[in-house]
Amino acid sequence: MDPVPPEPSVAPSVVPFERHAMLERLASETFDVLVVGGGITGAGVALDAASRGLRTALVEASDFASGTSSKSSKLVHGGLRYLQQGDIRLVYEALHERQRLRRNAPHLVKLLPFMIPILTKDGLIPRRVARALGSAMWMYDLTGGFRIGKLHRRLSADDAYAHLPTIARDRIAGGYLYYDATTDDARLVLTILRTAAEHGAAIANRSRVVALTKDADAMVDGAVVAVGAGREITVRARAVVNAAGVWSDDVRQLEDGVHPHSIRPAKGVHLTVPWSKVRNDIAAVIPVPGDKRSLFVVPWGPNADGTFRHTYVGTTDTDYDGPVDEPACTAEDVEYVLRALNAAVTTDVHPEDVTGAWAGLRPLVKSAASGRTADLSRRHRVSIGPAGVVGITGGKLTTYREMAEDTVDTVLERLGRRARCRTKRLRLLGADGYQDADPGTPAHHLGTRFGTLAPEVEELVDLDAALGDPLVPGLPYLRAEAVYAARHEMATTLVDVLTRRTRAHLFDRAATEAAAADVAELLAGELGWNAQETAAQLDAYRALVGREEADERAPAAS
Ligand SMILES: Cc1cc2nc3c(=O)[nH]c(=O)nc-3n(C[C@H](O)[C@H](O)[C@H](O)COP(=O)(O)OP(=O)(O)OC[C@H]3O[C@@H](n4cnc5c(N)ncnc54)[C@H](O)[C@@H]3O)c2cc1C
């Protein structure tokens, strides 16, 4: 255990997280550092910088976490796979960060038990590798897995079957149980950003950097930012950080006109299916027949009786050279994931059973000798561009804090300043005083999304009981959460609310689409939309649904 007490956390919800006020600050103040990109990487940098006392700004072109950071496997983990690839340092650091996150954001980052089944025949992890797997489990524990307070253990065939009763009973020879953690990636990003705002950062979404400004020595000293409705503002900053993920080469091009082609995007998809098709009470790792990869099968949306609403399965890992703005889950991807799932379970899962899907792009750093993207390192790299922009690329959701620390250290060097990093023990908004509630209860639902800010949502229901109704029938989100998202979480579109502030669209696209008109009406009252704008918001969400459905039916061109 760490002997040093945690950094004091900030009082909940003191600073309004409100876009117009933030834009005024961005346009009028001079900052020490401007962060470009509001995914996990940029959010982490903003919090690190602001908590060290730097005057910090962050601008996000679209919505917070709308890039890769809402489309991950949602694991806070070391990654057993990276051990097998010999990247022990990455695993060690990631497991250390996992523990820090569990302490600093106990409301958002939850323990997740995993099982690797050992199956007897036909490809699914044969017995002869069980011993090797056992060694890998020990390695994982020793590399830092132990920090979670539980060591891996071997499961009997009966115990393994009980965790995944849709597997053929006669094929299962046992299994290994180990522990990692899970989080709602988009909410983690949002909470980090709100915490940064509490530390003084000025933050706005729908604010795209379109040009970089330079001083007399041709070094970058700010950015021109398009903030919507044809308006541009200039944000002045002594240092600029490029945290634009798979777009970072484009931002780097703004610096000197040269596109460095340094990022190799790797696409990964996940599918959601009804839990009844899998009935796993913990996460499982299943192999992909004919490929040297495995997929995670993660139960999602706990009910009070120990069952779940859904299970999601992923991820793929394929080279991607399409448009980075909208990676799609194709029919080939659906076929690949379901083939692996159906090789493990006996319930015969069809494409029509899929209730949701998402596709994201890993911003991997190209290496000279790169083969499959799955083999590329997940380590991060901090660089300095020709006109002084600090770039941060690569990495993982799990290691965002460490990435941010390295980045801000470099920023401080450039500014000729010193300030101790405080994020190792800095509790995120909603963490202080948080107590776990029983899974499947409303208190658990709100607690795991808002922590100790949950009473702010409950208060909305106290004032208007109708806001206590489900946002999307069959899913746990309340109408009050949409109102809260518009008032306090800078949600500005229907898509923001349905895909990121809540994850309704990822759970159950059809149910969410059926409720979308109601949600649009609810948001119209909050965001001042007239009938035309409300219809446009609904159209935009329906277009997203239509695109996804069409992509999943049509094989990719390449
Ligand atoms: C399928 C998949 C599964 C994964 N699973 C895991 C996992 O389980 N655990 C884990 O630890 N990691 C995981 N990862 C890795 C992790 O998700 C990524 O490393 C991380 O989300 C990248 O975050 P980012 O902030 O760098 O990029 P992004 O989230 O893409 O953020 C970059 C942001 O920059 C913005 N931007 C771009 N241009 C501009 C501009 N000109 N002006 C302003 N803003 C701009 C974009 O809109 C975007 O929001 C996974 C990745 C994928 C693809």
The ligand as an SDF file (V2000), in Angstrom:
LIG
                    3D

 53 58  0  0  0  0  0  0  0  0999 V2000
  -11.0450   -1.2790  -31.0360 C   0  0  0  0  0  0  0  0  0  0  0  0
  -10.1720   -0.6920  -29.9780 C   0  0  0  0  0  0  0  0  0  0  0  0
  -10.1690   -1.2490  -28.7120 C   0  0  0  0  0  0  0  0  0  0  0  0
   -9.3520   -0.7050  -27.7220 C   0  0  0  0  0  0  0  0  0  0  0  0
   -9.4460   -1.1980  -26.4730 N   0  0  0  0  0  0  0  0  0  0  0  0
   -8.6960   -0.6800  -25.4870 C   0  0  0  0  0  0  0  0  0  0  0  0
   -8.8540   -1.1430  -24.1680 C   0  0  0  0  0  0  0  0  0  0  0  0
   -9.7130   -1.9640  -23.8810 O   0  0  0  0  0  0  0  0  0  0  0  0
   -8.0400   -0.6240  -23.2190 N   0  0  0  0  0  0  0  0  0  0  0  0
   -7.0940    0.3190  -23.5040 C   0  0  0  0  0  0  0  0  0  0  0  0
   -6.3630    0.6940  -22.5990 O   0  0  0  0  0  0  0  0  0  0  0  0
   -6.9670    0.8370  -24.7420 N   0  0  0  0  0  0  0  0  0  0  0  0
   -7.7550    0.3640  -25.7380 C   0  0  0  0  0  0  0  0  0  0  0  0
   -7.6720    0.8620  -27.0010 N   0  0  0  0  0  0  0  0  0  0  0  0
   -6.7690    1.9860  -27.2480 C   0  0  0  0  0  0  0  0  0  0  0  0
   -7.4030    3.3120  -26.8620 C   0  0  0  0  0  0  0  0  0  0  0  0
   -8.7840    3.3070  -27.1060 O   0  0  0  0  0  0  0  0  0  0  0  0
   -6.7480    4.4420  -27.6550 C   0  0  0  0  0  0  0  0  0  0  0  0
   -5.3600    4.3800  -27.4820 O   0  0  0  0  0  0  0  0  0  0  0  0
   -7.2240    5.8240  -27.1860 C   0  0  0  0  0  0  0  0  0  0  0  0
   -8.6300    5.8940  -27.1100 O   0  0  0  0  0  0  0  0  0  0  0  0
   -6.7200    6.8980  -28.1190 C   0  0  0  0  0  0  0  0  0  0  0  0
   -7.1470    8.1290  -27.6120 O   0  0  0  0  0  0  0  0  0  0  0  0
   -6.7090    9.5110  -28.2400 P   0  0  0  0  0  0  0  0  0  0  0  0
   -7.1750   10.5680  -27.3320 O   0  0  0  0  0  0  0  0  0  0  0  0
   -5.2560    9.4800  -28.5460 O   0  0  0  0  0  0  0  0  0  0  0  0
   -7.4580    9.5620  -29.6370 O   0  0  0  0  0  0  0  0  0  0  0  0
   -8.9850    9.9660  -29.9150 P   0  0  0  0  0  0  0  0  0  0  0  0
   -9.8870    9.4210  -28.8930 O   0  0  0  0  0  0  0  0  0  0  0  0
   -9.2720    9.6150  -31.3150 O   0  0  0  0  0  0  0  0  0  0  0  0
   -8.9790   11.5350  -29.7210 O   0  0  0  0  0  0  0  0  0  0  0  0
   -8.4330   12.4220  -30.6580 C   0  0  0  0  0  0  0  0  0  0  0  0
   -9.3830   13.6150  -30.7460 C   0  0  0  0  0  0  0  0  0  0  0  0
   -8.7640   14.6640  -31.4840 O   0  0  0  0  0  0  0  0  0  0  0  0
   -9.8100   15.3710  -32.1150 C   0  0  0  0  0  0  0  0  0  0  0  0
   -9.2590   16.1990  -33.1900 N   0  0  0  0  0  0  0  0  0  0  0  0
   -8.7710   15.7870  -34.3770 C   0  0  0  0  0  0  0  0  0  0  0  0
   -8.3780   16.8420  -35.1270 N   0  0  0  0  0  0  0  0  0  0  0  0
   -8.6380   17.9550  -34.3830 C   0  0  0  0  0  0  0  0  0  0  0  0
   -8.4820   19.3530  -34.6180 C   0  0  0  0  0  0  0  0  0  0  0  0
   -7.9810   19.8240  -35.7730 N   0  0  0  0  0  0  0  0  0  0  0  0
   -8.8740   20.2220  -33.6530 N   0  0  0  0  0  0  0  0  0  0  0  0
   -9.3800   19.7630  -32.4890 C   0  0  0  0  0  0  0  0  0  0  0  0
   -9.5520   18.4460  -32.2240 N   0  0  0  0  0  0  0  0  0  0  0  0
   -9.1830   17.5510  -33.1500 C   0  0  0  0  0  0  0  0  0  0  0  0
  -10.7290   14.2730  -32.6250 C   0  0  0  0  0  0  0  0  0  0  0  0
  -12.0300   14.7430  -32.9040 O   0  0  0  0  0  0  0  0  0  0  0  0
  -10.6770   13.2680  -31.4860 C   0  0  0  0  0  0  0  0  0  0  0  0
  -11.7600   13.4050  -30.5860 O   0  0  0  0  0  0  0  0  0  0  0  0
   -8.4990    0.3750  -28.0140 C   0  0  0  0  0  0  0  0  0  0  0  0
   -8.5030    0.9330  -29.2900 C   0  0  0  0  0  0  0  0  0  0  0  0
   -9.3590    0.4130  -30.2620 C   0  0  0  0  0  0  0  0  0  0  0  0
   -9.4100    1.0380  -31.6140 C   0  0  0  0  0  0  0  0  0  0  0  0
  1  2  1  0
  2  3  1  0
  2 52  2  0
  3  4  2  0
  4  5  1  0
  4 50  1  0
  5  6  2  0
  6  7  1  0
  6 13  1  0
  7  8  2  0
  7  9  1  0
  9 10  1  0
 10 11  2  0
 10 12  1  0
 12 13  2  0
 13 14  1  0
 14 15  1  0
 14 50  1  0
 15 16  1  0
 16 17  1  0
 16 18  1  0
 18 19  1  0
 18 20  1  0
 20 21  1  0
 20 22  1  0
 22 23  1  0
 23 24  1  0
 24 25  2  0
 24 26  1  0
 24 27  1  0
 27 28  1  0
 28 29  2  0
 28 30  1  0
 28 31  1  0
 31 32  1  0
 32 33  1  0
 33 34  1  0
 33 48  1  0
 34 35  1  0
 35 36  1  0
 35 46  1  0
 36 37  1  0
 36 45  1  0
 37 38  2  0
 38 39  1  0
 39 40  1  0
 39 45  2  0
 40 41  1  0
 40 42  2  0
 42 43  1  0
 43 44  2  0
 44 45  1  0
 46 47  1  0
 46 48  1  0
 48 49  1  0
 50 51  2  0
 51 52  1  0
 52 53  1  0
M  END
$$$$
